[in-house]
């Protein structure tokens, strides 16, 4: 096992959506054999197309040579059943953000993945401690929270559950560096660090829209020009997905029990209407 792959040669990624295909992409580029698994064959086909397109973009920008891009794509296998985890030494789960679904996936992975394999979740907010408790190997369960778009964003928030071992944490920190990322270690509390701080800001921006304090354009411009944020909070919310933002706020509200995290009623209304942001063509902006 070479250091360039962080001591782990074979990886599996569960979910081929916007995060899963990005995670498979960075593993493959840094030399890992990757199996990308999704219940939907369509999602796998779309995920693979996205990876091919993003690799091509990296070649055009001069960030990767064409041969390396071809080799990376050839390292990615796809499958629709979880038992394809095979001999993976690390599994990164990036399926839909639903607690019951993640619990079931980790119960299955615990049965199917090799003994000693690390089971990581890319969850934005669900408790790593609770996910780990569904397995017989909680010391090997950890959060690996990549940012969107994964091939571009530098950060991996590495989340230690209550039972996560020092050895697992050290391995995942090293692996994240081998993927070309900068890992930051945090502890398991609702929303971890990234979303504990980001989501209340997005929620407050939505209250400002609801109360007529400003238009979405005005609010985003204030935050961009005034705070030097590269994009405004409402543009970012549309990019993340308003359903995902609502799910994370519910976790903060339930988990911390403080009314300051209550999701803005206008956010609930948009999600109920199917206005989910970029992915549905309409959120605070039209696409
Ligand atoms: P997505 O909807 O784009 O993709 C989710 C994929 O999971 C879908 O392709 C779906 O078919 C698949 N799936 C559902 N059930 C499955 C199962 N049982 N087995 C295998 N695959 C299954 O969602 P996403 O935005 O990629 O988010 C995935 C995870 O990443 C979530 O936990 C989310 O909170 C987290 N996350 C998202 C972002 C973001 O900006 N979107 C950022 C960081 C983390």
Boltz pocket constraint, residues with backbone or C-beta under 6 A from the ligand:
constraints:
  - pocket:
      binder: B
      contacts: [[A, 14], [A, 15], [A, 16], [A, 17], [A, 18], [A, 19], [A, 20], [A, 37], [A, 38], [A, 39], [A, 40], [A, 43], [A, 93], [A, 94], [A, 95], [A, 96], [A, 97], [A, 98], [A, 101], [A, 105], [A, 122], [A, 123], [A, 124], [A, 125], [A, 145], [A, 146], [A, 147], [A, 148], [A, 239], [A, 240], [A, 241], [A, 244]]
      max_distance: 6.0
